[in-house]
Amino acid sequence: MNDSRVAMTDLRPIDELKTLVDPGKLLTDAASLETYGKDWTRQYAPAPSAIVFPKTVEQVQAIVRWANAHKIALVPSGGRTGLSAAAVASNGEVVVSFDYMNQILDFDESNRTVVCQPGVVTGVLQQFAEDKGLYYPVDFASSGSSQIGGNIGTNAGGIKVIRYGLTRNWVAGLKVVTGTGELLELNKDLIKNATGYDLRQLFIGAEGTLGFVVEATMRLDRAPRNLTAMVLGTPDFDSIMPVLHAFQSKLDLTAFEFFSDKGLARIMARGDVPSPFDTPCPFYALLEFEASSEEVASEALSTFEHCIEQGWVLDGVMSQSQTQLKNLWKLREYLSETISHHTPYKNDISVTVSKVPAFLRDIDAIVTEHYPDYEVVWYGHIGDGNLHLNILKPEHMDKEAFFASCARVNKWVFETVERYNGSISAEHGVGLVKRDYLQYSRSPAEIAYMKAIKAVFDPNGIMNPGKIFA
């Protein structure tokens, strides 16, 4: 052992790192650096120095200790589906990919919990739960490639938040490797635990800036019964909120989404999703509920008729099968991927639900005034106050010029967010994209405390530096 340690001191840092993982699990070729150095954002050019693939907790600890010894920054990488550049390595960092820590380790039927490694794909966990007759409800368009570790790092939300909450609501316990390489086991899967600070919650939404999640125990729920969706066309956005209130007063909704006519047009242009109905409408609402009995289904239809009578809804359709349910959801779930081909400038913002109509009008007026020639697509999780503003790049416009142009409107958009006591990032995290705007949602005192917390867990500043705050 002593000879090995002496020899290791003679190695270059990257060569030394190679000895800490399995053979072939450190890559430095250009294609790998490009692939693993970025996420779904397009503002930043990836420039990592290496990609390392640990397979065990001990290897993660060794990597973090190596990084501390050499003062080399680490960036965590999961499914790389993030939209805040939290997983972007653009300054020579070493990317730590959890692709090979992707196993479901244990299942406790009595507690309805699953122990996952961080690289478990969200959709795999969803399918595992379904195979057990249970349900993992955190769901979004990228669930087929996003990973549980990344979901926890960004506190991912998605389409079911109105009923089931965010990722943090489903994390029973965590094992994390801190910025010093220490392994902590947090909460130990307890439902009730009144023993001081819940450090588990600090790591949820921390974007890897405090340490890396190396194991997560996730809660499951009972499987929903006969999920049914309705798509409703409305004459204006203001009509969507009374529709939400009407259905919420009668049904326990599992989702309530909205999208604009421009969003629907983009989906229809794909050619692989059927149109819900022939009536053109400026806005559309998609709602989902459990039609567990004929009485519930009848109540939904009666509420739909009431909304028609009030003039809030122009047309609508209700799914009658699982195939129809999936097709209706495609109208909403395919939006993000569909418009991604047009290099959108995205803003993920939120306010309390009651403020949504006035808030959207104010933001839409700002965008319309300053970008009259750009196509704007609105959609979002209206039931929890989360709006997605997407400005699409004109086909022949330079990407850098487009992003620079759109960035100029951020000040006015985020000043509006601040005025409504909202959030500049509802579910995508802060990363690099929103870092310079954090003060619109967090006070100077809050930011100071967050920096102090980071210094405790990551005293050398090696864990995903520059993300959330500079």
Salt bridges, closest charged atoms under 4 A:
ASP15 OD2 - ARG12 NE 3.05
GLU16 OE1 - HIS70 NE2 3.19
ASP22 OD2 - LYS55 NZ 3.80
GLU34 OE2 - LYS38 NZ 3.13
ASP198 OD2 - ARG200 NH2 2.50
GLU215 OE2 - LYS175 NZ 3.73
ASP221 OD1 - ARG112 NH1 3.90
ASP238 OD1 - ARG361 NH1 2.61
GLU257 OE1 - ARG332 NE 2.82
GLU257 OE1 - HIS381 ND1 2.79
ASP272 OD2 - ARG270 NH2 3.07
GLU288 OE1 - LYS160 NZ 2.39
GLU290 OE2 - ARG163 NH2 3.17
GLU290 OE2 - ARG222 NH2 2.98
GLU337 OE1 - ARG270 NH1 2.76
GLU337 OE2 - HIS341 NE2 2.92
ASP348 OD1 - HIS388 ND1 3.76
ASP348 OD2 - HIS428 ND1 3.70
ASP362 OD2 - ARG419 NH2 3.18
GLU375 OE1 - ARG266 NH2 2.54
GLU415 OE2 - LYS411 NZ 2.46
GLU427 OE2 - HIS381 NE2 2.76
GLU427 OE2 - HIS388 NE2 3.00
ASP436 OD1 - ARG435 NE 3.31
GLU446 OE2 - ARG442 NH1 3.26
ASP458 OD2 - LYS454 NZ 2.68
